[in-house]
Amino acid sequence: MHELIVIGGGPAGLAAAAFAVRKRMDALFISPGLGGRTRRKLLLPWVDDYQVIIGEETIQRFRSQLDYLEFMRVRNHATKVQPIDDGYRVTIADGHTYDTRTVIVATGSRGERLNVPGEDELEMRGLCYSAMTYGPLMVDRRVVVVGSELLALRAVAELSRIARHVTLVAEDEGDLDTEAGRRILSAPNVEVRRGCRVVAVKGRSYADTVVLECDGQQEALSTDSIFVEKQLIPNTDLVAGLVELDPCGFIKVDSRNRTSRPGIFAAGDCTDASAFQVLMGLGDGEKAALSAYDYVLGLPLEVKPCEE
Ligand SMILES: Cc1cc2nc3c(=O)[nH]c(=O)nc-3n(C[C@H](O)[C@H](O)[C@H](O)COP(=O)(O)OP(=O)(O)OC[C@H]3O[C@@H](n4cnc5c(N)ncnc54)[C@H](O)[C@@H]3O)c2cc1C
């Protein structure tokens, strides 16, 4: 039986596994690849490489620590985590199972896609899924945000402080008519296209046009960049029913990255505490690994209040 299994090879999982190696834990690392979402980088004609590689560079250090540790790595998807005596059994896609005392789930989340023509070809070429990350690159640009819920409103709020003009394309009312929504959408450089949906994304080298359908009529809208901010979907199926999830499916964790089940910890974008940034994921992974280590050492994980 292993002491720890880390599931997921993004920043959170890499940091957790690197910590476990340093502590000489008997750990296994299950992930189809290394780097997670940091492997993708937005390309735009006016953006130089150095402006967008912070996440990737940081992660490279952790990757190189783990790359050579083949014996502790399983290159596959985990499909199930189930309780056994004194720990957990993790099943991977080919049916193999591995037993462990503790588990760190660091499987990340994915953005809901548009599923329209042009999306696959132009993804990360002007069409992207993270205003939180790439908003700062949009100084004085015209941008389109797609979505109607808090995620989209957040993107509009951020981009309207930086970009020249922001168009929000909202298929339904979502959170638009809330107090925050009304305030954010009242900015002078924000325009809302209600009841419109994106039916195609176009561009020769970079996405520079969205085709909208509004009241059955199609129209082309030119733009410098498109941010799809519909919904984040956490990759948490493998622990659904085992640990407590929030209504959107994110794993609930406390300040020590414990889930509702002793011995299972979670880190990064799959948790309800994530800030969806590389550095946060790294810190989270390290914290979860420290908690798993303390658990294996038999130390109490409660935060003891200081005496007066
Ligand atoms: C397009 C884009 C660009 C971004 N750029 C930046 C940036 O420049 N700077 C920044 O700070 N943040 C950036 N972010 C945000 C940042 O990438 C994420 O916050 C961060 O990667 C989250 O780390 P994570 O380890 O929690 O999850 P992820 O990076 O999503 O990694 C999850 C890992 O788990 C694996 N996995 C999933 N399911 C399973 C399973 N069942 N079994 C085994 N493995 C599994 C995946 O293969 C992946 O390796 C960007 C996000 C996006 C979408």
The ligand as a MOL file (V3000), in Angstrom:
LIG
                    3D

  0  0  0     0  0            999 V3000
M  V30 BEGIN CTAB
M  V30 COUNTS 53 58 0 0 0
M  V30 BEGIN ATOM
M  V30 1 C -6.0970 28.5950 -21.6820 0
M  V30 2 C -5.6220 28.8480 -20.2710 0
M  V30 3 C -4.4440 29.5520 -20.0550 0
M  V30 4 C -3.9900 29.8320 -18.7700 0
M  V30 5 N -2.8340 30.5410 -18.5850 0
M  V30 6 C -2.4250 30.8450 -17.3210 0
M  V30 7 C -1.2320 31.6260 -17.0810 0
M  V30 8 O -0.5280 32.0240 -18.0110 0
M  V30 9 N -0.9120 31.9440 -15.7790 0
M  V30 10 C -1.6890 31.5100 -14.7280 0
M  V30 11 O -1.3460 31.7900 -13.5530 0
M  V30 12 N -2.7930 30.7530 -14.9210 0
M  V30 13 C -3.1840 30.4210 -16.1850 0
M  V30 14 N -4.3150 29.6740 -16.3830 0
M  V30 15 C -4.9800 29.0670 -15.2380 0
M  V30 16 C -4.1100 27.8630 -14.8030 0
M  V30 17 O -3.6780 27.1450 -15.9530 0
M  V30 18 C -4.8780 26.9340 -13.8730 0
M  V30 19 O -5.3730 27.6700 -12.7730 0
M  V30 20 C -3.9520 25.8310 -13.3570 0
M  V30 21 O -3.3910 25.1010 -14.4360 0
M  V30 22 C -4.7180 24.8910 -12.4380 0
M  V30 23 O -3.8620 23.8680 -12.0400 0
M  V30 24 P -4.4680 22.4710 -11.5910 0
M  V30 25 O -3.2900 21.5980 -11.3290 0
M  V30 26 O -5.4560 22.6490 -10.5190 0
M  V30 27 O -5.3040 21.9230 -12.8420 0
M  V30 28 P -4.9010 21.6490 -14.3580 0
M  V30 29 O -3.7860 22.5000 -14.8270 0
M  V30 30 O -6.1900 21.7040 -15.1030 0
M  V30 31 O -4.3530 20.1430 -14.3660 0
M  V30 32 C -5.1960 19.0560 -14.1250 0
M  V30 33 C -4.4290 17.7860 -14.4370 0
M  V30 34 O -5.2020 16.6680 -14.0510 0
M  V30 35 C -5.2060 15.7050 -15.0870 0
M  V30 36 N -6.4350 14.9280 -14.9350 0
M  V30 37 C -7.7110 15.3280 -15.1170 0
M  V30 38 N -8.5520 14.3140 -14.8540 0
M  V30 39 C -7.7730 13.2730 -14.4900 0
M  V30 40 C -8.0550 11.9370 -14.0950 0
M  V30 41 N -9.2990 11.4780 -14.0180 0
M  V30 42 N -7.0100 11.1140 -13.7930 0
M  V30 43 C -5.7140 11.5590 -13.8530 0
M  V30 44 N -5.3990 12.8170 -14.2320 0
M  V30 45 C -6.4230 13.6450 -14.5420 0
M  V30 46 C -5.1050 16.5180 -16.3650 0
M  V30 47 O -4.6240 15.7340 -17.4340 0
M  V30 48 C -4.1050 17.5870 -15.9300 0
M  V30 49 O -2.7920 17.0840 -16.0340 0
M  V30 50 C -4.7590 29.3810 -17.6700 0
M  V30 51 C -5.9290 28.6160 -17.8760 0
M  V30 52 C -6.3640 28.3670 -19.1650 0
M  V30 53 C -7.6400 27.5890 -19.4010 0
M  V30 END ATOM
M  V30 BEGIN BOND
M  V30 1 1 1 2
M  V30 2 1 2 3
M  V30 3 2 2 52
M  V30 4 2 3 4
M  V30 5 1 4 5
M  V30 6 1 4 50
M  V30 7 2 5 6
M  V30 8 1 6 7
M  V30 9 1 6 13
M  V30 10 2 7 8
M  V30 11 1 7 9
M  V30 12 1 9 10
M  V30 13 2 10 11
M  V30 14 1 10 12
M  V30 15 2 12 13
M  V30 16 1 13 14
M  V30 17 1 14 15
M  V30 18 1 14 50
M  V30 19 1 15 16
M  V30 20 1 16 17
M  V30 21 1 16 18
M  V30 22 1 18 19
M  V30 23 1 18 20
M  V30 24 1 20 21
M  V30 25 1 20 22
M  V30 26 1 22 23
M  V30 27 1 23 24
M  V30 28 2 24 25
M  V30 29 1 24 26
M  V30 30 1 24 27
M  V30 31 1 27 28
M  V30 32 2 28 29
M  V30 33 1 28 30
M  V30 34 1 28 31
M  V30 35 1 31 32
M  V30 36 1 32 33
M  V30 37 1 33 34
M  V30 38 1 33 48
M  V30 39 1 34 35
M  V30 40 1 35 36
M  V30 41 1 35 46
M  V30 42 1 36 37
M  V30 43 1 36 45
M  V30 44 2 37 38
M  V30 45 1 38 39
M  V30 46 1 39 40
M  V30 47 2 39 45
M  V30 48 1 40 41
M  V30 49 2 40 42
M  V30 50 1 42 43
M  V30 51 2 43 44
M  V30 52 1 44 45
M  V30 53 1 46 47
M  V30 54 1 46 48
M  V30 55 1 48 49
M  V30 56 2 50 51
M  V30 57 1 51 52
M  V30 58 1 52 53
M  V30 END BOND
M  V30 END CTAB
M  END
